[in-house]
């Protein structure tokens, strides 16, 4: 697999976090009732940046690679929504730009971690 394809797929699967941010902006009133279900993703949000390594393991199998990238995108949606819960006040999200910066800073490590195995192996 070409490294450009791999990099673009890593970035595309990371955008699930950004999509989760925009979904929480559209319907902040749904975050409070969904807190019970989003709480299941409380521990996944700490491991999410390290899931980029899964893309490296499945890079030679196009079907598994696409499935893993899709799964990482889908997991990014509730992870970002769970992080947005702490910014909800009176069913409105306060500090939208601060929340977006927080999400990007916390989960941008997904891409370098996904590329890290390439430093130690032949492509």
C-alpha positions in Angstrom: 0.0 0.0 0.0 1.2 3.5 -0.9 2.1 5.7 2.1 0.0 8.5 0.7 -3.1 6.3 0.6 -2.3 5.1 4.1 -1.9 8.7 5.4 -5.1 10.0 3.8 -7.0 7.0 5.2 -5.6 7.7 8.7 -6.7 11.3 8.4 -10.1 10.4 7.1 -10.7 7.9 10.0 -9.6 10.6 12.5 -12.3 13.0 11.2 -14.8 10.9 13.1 -13.9 13.0 16.1 -14.5 16.2 14.2 -17.8 14.8 12.9 -18.8 13.9 16.5 -18.0 17.5 17.5 -20.4 18.9 14.8 -23.1 16.4 15.7 -22.9 17.6 19.4 -23.1 21.2 18.2 -26.3 20.4 16.2 -28.1 18.7 19.0 -26.6 19.6 22.4 -30.0 18.9 24.1 -29.5 15.2 23.3 -26.2 14.9 25.1 -27.7 15.0 28.6 -30.2 12.1 28.0 -27.5 10.2 26.1 -25.0 10.5 28.9 -25.9 7.1 30.1 -25.0 5.5 26.8 -22.1 7.7 26.0 -20.6 6.7 29.4 -19.7 3.4 27.8 -17.1 5.2 25.7 -15.4 6.8 28.8 -12.5 4.5 28.7 -12.2 4.2 24.9 -11.4 7.9 24.6 -8.1 7.3 26.3 -7.2 4.4 24.0 -8.5 6.0 20.8 -5.3 7.6 19.7 -3.5 4.3 20.0 -6.0 2.5 17.7 -4.1 4.0 14.8 -1.7 1.1 15.1 -4.5 -1.2 14.0 -4.4 0.4 10.6 -0.8 -0.6 10.3 -1.5 -4.2 11.0 -4.2 -4.5 8.4 -2.4 -2.4 5.7 -1.8 -5.5 3.4 -5.4 -6.6 3.4 -7.6 -4.0 1.6 -10.9 -5.3 3.0 -9.7 -5.4 6.6 -8.0 -2.1 6.2 -11.2 -0.4 5.0 -13.2 -2.1 7.7 -10.8 -0.9 10.4 -10.7 2.6 9.1 -14.5 2.7 9.1 -14.7 1.4 12.6 -12.3 4.0 13.8 -14.3 6.7 12.2 -17.5 5.4 13.8 -15.8 5.1 17.2 -14.7 8.8 16.9 -18.3 10.0 16.8 -19.4 9.0 20.4 -15.9 9.7 21.8 -16.2 13.3 20.8 -19.8 13.5 21.9 -18.8 12.2 25.4 -16.1 14.9 25.7 -18.7 17.5 24.7 -20.9 16.6 27.7 -18.8 18.6 30.1 -19.2 21.8 28.0 -23.1 21.7 28.1 -24.8 24.3 30.2 -28.6 24.9 29.9 -28.8 22.7 26.9 -26.3 24.8 25.0 -22.6 24.2 24.5 -20.4 26.9 26.0 -16.8 27.4 24.7 -17.3 25.8 21.3 -13.9 26.8 20.0 -12.2 25.7 23.2 -13.9 22.3 22.9 -12.8 22.0 19.3 -9.2 22.8 20.2 -9.4 20.3 23.1 -10.6 17.5 20.8 -8.0 18.3 18.1 -5.2 18.5 20.6 -6.2 15.3 22.4 -6.9 13.1 19.3 -4.4 14.6 16.7 -1.9 12.1 18.2 -3.9 9.4 16.3 -2.1 10.3 13.0 1.5 10.2 14.2 0.9 7.1 16.2 -0.6 5.5 13.1 2.5 6.4 11.1 5.0 5.4 13.8 5.3 1.7 12.7 6.5 2.9 9.3 9.7 4.3 10.9 10.7 0.8 12.0 9.6 -1.3 9.0 10.1 -1.4 5.3 7.1 -0.2 3.3 
